[in-house]
Each structure stands twice: as structure tokens, then as C-alpha cells.
Amino acid sequence: MKTLTVPLAERTYPIHIGPGLLARAGELLAPVLRRPSVAVVTDHTVGALYRAPLEASLKAAGIASRFIELPPGESSKSFATLERLLDILLEARVERSTTLVALGGGVIGDLTGFAAAILLRGVDFVQIPTTLLAQVDSSVGGKTGINTRHGKNLVGAFHQPRLVLADTGVLDTLSPRDLRSGYAEVVKYGVIDDPAFFAWLEENGPAVLAGDGDARAHAIATSCAAKARIVGADERESGQRALLNLGHTFGHALEAETGFGPTLLHGEAVGLGMIMALDLSARLGVAPAGDARRLSAHLAACGLPVDPRTLADAPSWDVDRLLAHMGHDKKVSDGRVTYVLARGIGAAYLERNVDPDRVRETLGAAVLP
């Protein structure tokens, strides 16, 4: 087991990474619980796989548990599901000393974290992410929330977990597509500020996806360490942390246009969004055009989509609609979108003064015939 730390003063917490950690969950959770009682939130798919071993581990550590299973999928990140979850918890008479445990991917983690932030004006929660995307991104940093018809993650709260438990062994049950989707978020850390890590991924990415234990552990630990460092310096995204949104402004617009459904997974959208961000950077004259091609080549070699027009069941893309979705981005200030651009792979930066014509060119080149 490798342990990293997210340094946030009194809210500092560990990230445990390694195989077989689900079986040790009770032992690892016990020190951070206010009382030996947890409510575990999961979905039906993950529950069928991991409820029994987690329940046994908690019981062995003397921790009482209640499990709540919700429908899987992005549609559960909604006001309706949040209300249902809160009703179940309140009917169970949970106390402020009860800890919620998010067992699942990013949807369950975001939803459970937001519920923890507002339940009884705030209770503790723990993240046990079961997807690669959640292990390297959404489980770390305390961003919680739900989607609305106006866009993704527009309602939520910053609420840090007490512990993140990333069992690398559970990734073996992911579908190849889900694994690749999470891998796009791994690549993101190299593009932001670690060109050496990006070069390592170009060489070792196929091994990470194929299940090489050492390669996978290194990729996850490097990603978590990068995010922990950035979150520790800027918890509430007043500056540097916004770099973690590389690819998301474009990606969220693509997701919104496909209805947040199976046509385009979140990590796939982020991968496409990163290519667009580098393309826009090149059109603005700040990045070499070859870097967008290099990124696209690596993502394609790993089986990720690099052209929105080739997606199965893709809509008839419309640049104006995509721009409208981007206008709902959380980083909009004084009516302007803050873009995460890059001077090259490993050199991301924030820019508010972007020529809208260049944005249109990037979108048009990406989605129009």
C-alpha cells in the first residue's frame, strides 16, 4: 500500500493506493470515524460486486453499516436522486457522528459527497472509488455536486473526505471502455505540467490499460500526487486548481449535447476537450500545432475517440449550441469563459481573453463535416 496526503491543515487526509484494500477497509476506516457506524452509498452494479466484501470487512472491525443502492449512471447525479438519498438517510435517523461512505465511481462519489455536505449541515464522508477515473480525479479534492438541465456539476459544494481508499484490484472488473475513459484523466496530469509523465504514458499507457500492476500503480499514484499538490495549494479553485479543468470546458459541452448518456463517457469527453484546447492554443499562436497531433495520436493509440463526428449515435453537431453550453461553464466570470490552454504539453495556463472567432474555428474543425 502506498499512502499520499492531501495537505489541508485540519482537513488533511490520506489517500491509500494498492491492491486488496477493500478487504482492509474496516481496519483503515476505523481511525477516522467519529463513531463505529457508517452508511454506505453505492449503485446496483457496484453493490453486486463489492457490497459483501466491504460489509464483511466493516463487521470484522466492529463497524455497523447500512447500505443504500441507487441506479447506476450519470442520470443519478440529479436533484431527484439527491432528495431520495437524503430522505432515506433521515428516515434512518442518522446522526452527525455518522460517516457516509461512497462506494463507486464518480457519480456515486459526487452525489454522496454533496449529500454529506448538506445533511444535518455537514457530516463526514469517505471515498472508496471503484473506477480509474474516480481513483485519479473525482475522489480527490472535495468537489461534490450534481447536474442540472443547464449543465454538469453546476450545483454542489466543496466538502473534503476524511479518507480516500483506492483499491487498484477492483479495476480488473471494469469494462475496457470504462478503463480507457478513466485513462484520459491520467493523461491530463501529464498535459497540465508534467511532460516527463506524458512521455512515460506514451511508452507505458498500453501496459496501464492491459493491467500491469506496477505500471497501473505508478500512473495512479503520480496522478493523485499531482492533484493533491494542486488542491493543497488552492482548495477552492481561486487560481491554480482551475488547471485541473483542462479539456473540461469543451468536454462538458460535448457531454451536454449528447445528453450525458452512453454516447460519450466523461473521460472520453475530456480527452476530446484536451485535443480541442491544444488546437485552440495553436490557433492563438501560443502552442506548437504538433502537440495537438501528438496528444491525439496517443489517445487514439489507447483506443479513445479523437473525432466527435465518428461517435456512434452522435448528434448533428451545432457550433452555436456548443458555445451556449460553454457559456454555462462554472469558470465563466463577467460573461467570459476562462479557458485552460497550453503553451505545449506540460505547460497549461489560464486565459480569459480568447478571441471567440478562434474558438469557433476550433469547434468547427472538430465537429463539422
matplotlib code that plots the C-alpha trace (Angstrom):
import matplotlib.pyplot as plt

x = [0.0, 1.2, -0.1, -0.2, -1.5, -3.7, -2.3, -5.2, -4.4, -7.0, -8.8, -5.6, -6.4, -4.7, -5.1, -4.3, -3.5, -2.9, -4.4, -6.6, -7.5, -11.3, -10.6, -8.8, -11.5, -12.7, -9.2, -8.3, -11.6, -11.8, -9.3, -11.2, -14.7, -16.4, -18.4, -18.3, -21.3, -21.4, -24.0, -22.6, -23.9, -23.4, -25.2, -26.7, -23.9, -21.1, -23.1, -23.5, -19.7, -18.4, -21.1, -20.4, -16.6, -16.9, -19.7, -17.6, -14.5, -16.5, -18.2, -14.8, -13.6, -16.7, -18.3, -22.1, -23.1, -26.2, -26.1, -28.1, -28.1, -29.1, -29.5, -26.1, -25.3, -25.0, -28.7, -28.4, -26.5, -29.8, -31.9, -34.4, -31.8, -30.2, -33.6, -34.3, -30.9, -31.4, -34.9, -33.5, -30.7, -33.0, -35.6, -32.8, -32.2, -28.5, -26.6, -23.9, -21.4, -22.3, -20.0, -21.2, -19.1, -19.2, -18.5, -18.5, -17.4, -17.6, -21.4, -21.7, -18.7, -20.0, -23.6, -22.6, -20.1, -22.8, -25.3, -22.7, -22.0, -25.7, -27.0, -27.5, -25.4, -22.5, -21.3, -18.1, -17.7, -15.1, -14.4, -13.9, -13.6, -14.1, -13.2, -9.9, -11.4, -12.7, -9.4, -7.3, -9.7, -13.1, -12.5, -9.6, -10.1, -13.5, -15.5, -19.0, -22.2, -25.0, -26.0, -28.9, -30.5, -28.2, -25.0, -22.8, -21.8, -23.4, -24.9, -22.5, -20.1, -16.5, -16.5, -13.3, -13.4, -11.8, -10.1, -9.7, -9.3, -8.2, -8.1, -6.3, -7.6, -11.2, -10.2, -9.9, -13.7, -14.1, -15.1, -12.3, -14.2, -14.6, -10.9, -10.0, -12.3, -10.5, -7.1, -7.9, -7.8, -4.4, -3.1, -4.5, -1.9, 0.9, -0.5, -1.0, 2.5, 4.4, 5.8, 8.0, 4.9, 3.2, 6.3, 6.2, 2.5, 3.3, 5.6, 3.6, 0.0, -0.9, 0.5, -1.6, -4.7, -3.7, -3.5, 0.2, 0.2, 3.4, 2.5, -1.0, 0.0, 2.6, 0.1, -2.5, 0.0, 1.5, -1.9, -3.1, 0.1, -0.3, -3.9, -3.1, -0.3, -2.6, -5.6, -3.3, -2.3, -5.7, -8.6, -11.5, -10.3, -9.4, -6.4, -4.1, -6.7, -8.6, -5.9, -7.4, -10.3, -8.1, -10.4, -13.5, -14.9, -15.1, -15.8, -18.7, -20.3, -19.9, -21.4, -24.4, -25.1, -25.1, -27.4, -24.8, -25.5, -23.7, -22.8, -19.9, -18.4, -16.9, -13.3, -13.8, -15.2, -12.2, -9.9, -11.6, -11.7, -7.9, -7.3, -9.5, -7.8, -4.4, -5.8, -7.2, -3.8, -2.1, -4.7, -3.9, -0.2, 0.9, 1.5, 3.1, 0.4, 2.2, 1.4, -2.4, -1.5, 0.8, -1.9, -4.5, -2.1, -1.6, -5.3, -6.1, -3.4, -5.1, -8.5, -10.0, -12.1, -10.4, -13.1, -16.6, -18.0, -17.2, -19.1, -21.9, -25.3, -23.6, -26.0, -25.9, -23.3, -24.0, -21.3, -23.7, -25.3, -21.8, -20.9, -24.1, -23.2, -19.8, -21.4, -22.8, -19.3, -18.6, -15.4, -17.5, -16.7, -18.2, -19.7, -16.3, -15.3, -11.9, -10.1, -7.4, -4.9, -1.3, 1.9, 2.7, 2.3, 3.2, 2.6, -1.0, -2.2, -5.5, -6.7, -9.8, -9.1, -9.7, -10.8, -14.3, -13.6, -10.7, -13.0, -15.5, -12.7, -11.6, -15.2, -16.0, -12.8, -13.7, -17.4, -18.4, -18.0]
y = [0.0, 3.5, 6.4, 10.0, 13.1, 15.9, 18.8, 21.0, 21.9, 20.5, 18.8, 17.0, 13.4, 10.3, 8.6, 4.9, 3.2, -0.5, -4.0, -5.8, -2.6, -3.3, -6.3, -4.0, -1.2, -1.7, -1.5, 1.6, 3.4, 2.9, 5.6, 8.3, 7.5, 9.6, 6.5, 2.9, 3.4, 4.2, 4.5, 3.1, 4.6, 2.6, 1.7, -1.6, -2.6, -1.9, -3.3, -6.6, -6.9, -5.3, -5.0, -8.4, -8.0, -4.4, -5.4, -8.3, -6.0, -3.4, -6.0, -7.5, -4.1, -3.7, -1.0, -1.1, -0.5, 0.3, 0.0, 2.2, 1.2, 3.6, 3.3, 3.4, 6.1, 9.9, 10.3, 9.7, 13.0, 14.8, 16.7, 13.8, 11.2, 13.6, 14.1, 10.4, 9.7, 12.3, 11.0, 7.5, 8.8, 11.0, 8.2, 6.0, 8.7, 9.1, 11.4, 14.0, 11.5, 9.0, 8.8, 8.3, 6.0, 6.5, 3.1, 3.5, 5.7, 9.5, 9.7, 8.0, 9.9, 13.3, 12.6, 11.1, 13.9, 16.6, 14.7, 14.7, 18.4, 19.3, 16.5, 17.8, 20.8, 18.6, 15.0, 13.2, 11.0, 8.6, 7.8, 4.3, 4.8, 1.8, 3.3, 4.5, 7.9, 8.3, 7.0, 9.6, 12.5, 12.9, 11.1, 13.5, 17.2, 17.6, 18.7, 17.4, 18.1, 17.2, 18.0, 20.2, 20.8, 23.8, 21.8, 19.5, 19.9, 23.4, 22.7, 21.4, 22.1, 21.8, 19.1, 17.2, 13.4, 12.1, 9.3, 8.0, 4.3, 3.3, -0.4, -1.0, -4.6, -3.5, -2.0, -5.5, -5.7, -2.5, -2.8, -1.8, 1.3, 2.5, 1.9, 3.9, 6.7, 7.0, 6.8, 10.1, 11.8, 10.3, 11.8, 15.1, 15.4, 15.0, 17.6, 20.1, 20.3, 17.1, 16.4, 13.6, 11.8, 12.3, 10.8, 7.9, 7.3, 7.3, 4.4, 2.6, 3.6, 0.3, -1.6, 0.5, -0.4, -4.0, -4.4, -4.3, -3.9, -1.8, 0.5, 1.0, 1.8, 4.3, 6.0, 6.3, 7.4, 10.0, 11.4, 11.5, 13.2, 15.8, 16.5, 16.5, 19.1, 21.4, 21.0, 21.7, 25.0, 26.1, 24.2, 26.3, 26.9, 30.5, 30.1, 27.2, 24.5, 25.6, 24.0, 20.6, 21.6, 21.2, 19.7, 20.1, 23.3, 21.7, 18.3, 19.3, 21.0, 17.8, 15.8, 18.2, 17.9, 14.1, 14.2, 13.0, 9.5, 6.4, 8.1, 9.9, 9.0, 11.7, 10.7, 10.4, 13.9, 15.2, 13.6, 15.3, 18.5, 18.4, 18.0, 21.0, 23.0, 22.3, 23.0, 26.4, 27.1, 26.5, 28.8, 31.5, 31.1, 30.0, 26.3, 24.2, 22.6, 19.3, 19.0, 18.6, 15.9, 14.2, 14.1, 12.9, 10.1, 8.9, 8.9, 7.1, 4.5, 3.8, 3.3, 6.7, 8.7, 11.6, 12.8, 13.6, 13.1, 9.4, 8.6, 6.2, 7.9, 11.3, 14.3, 16.7, 18.9, 22.6, 25.1, 27.7, 25.1, 24.0, 27.6, 28.1, 25.1, 26.5, 29.7, 27.8, 26.7, 27.3, 29.2, 32.0, 35.4, 38.7, 36.8, 35.5, 31.8, 31.1, 28.7, 26.3, 26.5, 25.3, 26.6, 23.0, 19.6, 20.1, 23.9, 24.6, 28.0, 30.0, 32.6, 34.8, 36.9, 34.5, 35.6, 34.0, 33.5, 31.2, 29.2, 28.9, 27.7, 25.0, 23.8, 23.8, 21.9, 19.3, 18.7, 19.9, 18.0]
z = [0.0, -0.9, 1.1, -0.1, 1.8, 0.7, 2.8, 4.0, 7.6, 10.0, 6.9, 5.8, 4.8, 3.4, 0.0, 0.3, -3.0, -3.6, -4.3, -1.8, 0.2, 0.1, 2.4, 4.8, 4.6, 8.2, 9.6, 7.5, 8.1, 11.9, 12.9, 11.0, 12.2, 15.0, 15.9, 14.5, 12.3, 8.5, 5.7, 2.5, -0.7, -3.9, -7.1, -8.1, -10.3, -7.8, -4.9, -6.6, -6.9, -3.7, -1.0, 0.5, 1.0, 2.2, 4.6, 6.0, 6.4, 8.3, 10.5, 11.4, 12.5, 14.7, 12.4, 11.9, 8.3, 6.3, 2.5, 0.1, -3.5, -6.3, -10.0, -11.9, -14.4, -14.8, -14.5, -10.8, -10.3, -10.0, -7.6, -7.6, -6.6, -4.1, -2.4, -2.4, -0.8, 1.9, 2.7, 3.2, 5.5, 7.5, 7.9, 9.2, 11.8, 11.0, 13.4, 12.8, 14.0, 11.3, 8.3, 4.7, 2.5, -1.2, -2.9, -6.6, -9.5, -9.9, -9.9, -6.5, -5.1, -6.2, -5.1, -1.7, -1.1, -1.8, 0.4, 3.2, 2.8, 3.4, 5.6, 9.1, 7.9, 7.3, 8.1, 7.4, 4.4, 2.9, -0.7, -1.9, -5.7, -7.9, -11.3, -12.7, -13.4, -9.8, -8.3, -10.1, -10.2, -8.7, -5.4, -4.5, -3.8, -2.2, -5.2, -4.9, -6.8, -9.2, -12.7, -13.8, -17.2, -17.5, -17.3, -15.5, -11.8, -11.5, -8.1, -5.4, -2.5, -1.6, 1.1, 1.7, 2.5, 5.6, 3.7, 0.1, -0.3, -3.9, -4.3, -7.6, -7.7, -8.4, -11.7, -13.1, -13.2, -15.4, -19.0, -21.4, -22.4, -18.8, -18.1, -21.2, -20.1, -16.8, -18.5, -20.3, -16.8, -16.2, -19.4, -18.3, -15.5, -18.0, -20.3, -17.4, -16.0, -16.3, -19.8, -18.4, -17.2, -20.5, -22.3, -19.8, -20.6, -24.3, -23.6, -20.9, -21.4, -23.1, -20.1, -17.7, -19.7, -20.0, -16.2, -15.5, -11.7, -11.4, -14.3, -13.1, -9.5, -10.8, -13.0, -10.2, -7.6, -9.9, -10.8, -7.2, -6.1, -8.8, -7.8, -4.0, -4.6, -6.6, -4.2, -1.2, -2.8, -4.0, -2.3, -3.6, -7.2, -6.9, -9.2, -9.9, -9.3, -12.3, -14.4, -13.4, -15.7, -18.8, -21.5, -19.4, -20.9, -24.3, -23.0, -20.8, -23.9, -25.9, -23.0, -22.7, -26.4, -26.1, -23.1, -20.6, -21.8, -23.2, -26.5, -24.8, -21.4, -19.2, -19.7, -23.5, -23.5, -21.5, -24.0, -26.9, -24.9, -24.3, -28.1, -28.7, -26.0, -27.6, -31.1, -29.8, -28.2, -31.6, -33.4, -30.9, -31.7, -28.2, -28.7, -31.5, -33.8, -33.5, -29.8, -30.5, -33.1, -30.6, -27.9, -30.4, -31.6, -28.1, -27.1, -30.4, -29.8, -26.4, -28.0, -27.1, -29.5, -31.1, -33.5, -32.2, -35.7, -35.6, -32.3, -32.6, -32.2, -32.3, -32.7, -35.6, -34.0, -34.0, -33.1, -31.6, -29.3, -28.1, -27.5, -25.5, -23.3, -22.7, -21.6, -18.6, -17.5, -13.8, -14.8, -16.5, -14.9, -16.1, -19.0, -20.2, -20.2, -18.6, -20.9, -19.8, -22.7, -23.0, -24.4, -25.1, -23.5, -19.8, -19.8, -19.2, -18.2, -17.7, -20.2, -20.2, -23.2, -26.0, -29.5, -29.9, -33.6, -32.8, -30.5, -33.3, -35.6, -33.2, -32.7, -36.4, -37.2, -34.6, -35.2, -38.7, -41.9]

ax = plt.figure().add_subplot(projection="3d")
ax.plot(x, y, z, "-o")
ax.set_aspect("equal")
plt.show()
